[in-house]
Amino acid sequence: MTAAADLALTHVSLLVDDQDKALAFYRDTIGLVVRTDVPLFGIRWLTVGPASQPNLEFILEVPQMNPDAAGQKAARDRLAAGGQGTLIFTTADCDATFARLRDAGVKVTQEPTDQPYGVRDCGFTDPWGNHLRFSQVLAR
C-alpha cells in the first residue's frame, strides 16, 4: 500500500435542483467565482469556487447528471428531504459576513457565536438544504 501524500481535494458536489438559480446564489450572493460552465454530454458542467482557492471547485449538480433513472430519483428524493451537505468557509470577519448574507435574504441557522474550540462562526442554509458555515479564527 502506498502513502496518500500526493492526494488533493479538487471537487465537491453540491446537489441543487436548478443550476441557474444555484449559480446566482453561489456567485452573486455568496461571492464564489465561476470555474467552469460548459455543456458536456447533454448536461451542463457548472462549477464555482472561492477566489482564494483556485484548485477547489464545487460542482452544482442536478439530478439529471446521474447516469440512470434510479440515481436521478434518489437525487430528487435527497433534494426533497433537504439538508444535503455542509460547506465550512473561513472568513476574516464573521459578523460582517453574517450581516451581508442575512441582509441578502440567506436563511440563517445560527447567529455569530464564539465556540469553545477557538472560532466565531455562524450558519445558513442554501435554497436546497445544504448547510453553510462561516468561521473566523479567534485570537489566542
C-alpha positions, 0 to 999 in steps of 0.5 A: 500500500502506498502513502496518500501524500500526493492526494488533493481535494479538487471537487465537491458536489453540491446537489441543487435542483436548478443550476441557474438559480444555484449559480446566482446564489453561489456567485452573486450572493455568496461571492464564489467565482465561476470555474467552469460552465460548459455543456458536456454530454447533454448536461451542463458542467457548472462549477464555482469556487472561492477566489482564494482557492483556485484548485477547489471547485464545487460542482452544482449538480442536478439530478439529471447528471446521474447516469440512470433513472434510479440515481436521478430519483434518489437525487430528487428524493435527497433534494426533497428531504433537504439538508444535503451537505455542509460547506465550512468557509473561513472568513476574516470577519464573521459578523460582517459576513453574517450581516451581508448574507442575512441582509441578502435574504440567506436563511440563517441557522445560527447567529455569530457565536464564539465556540469553545474550540477557538472560532466565531462562526455562524450558519445558513442554509442554501435554497436546497438544504445544504448547510453553510458555515462561516468561521473566523479564527479567534485570537489566542 
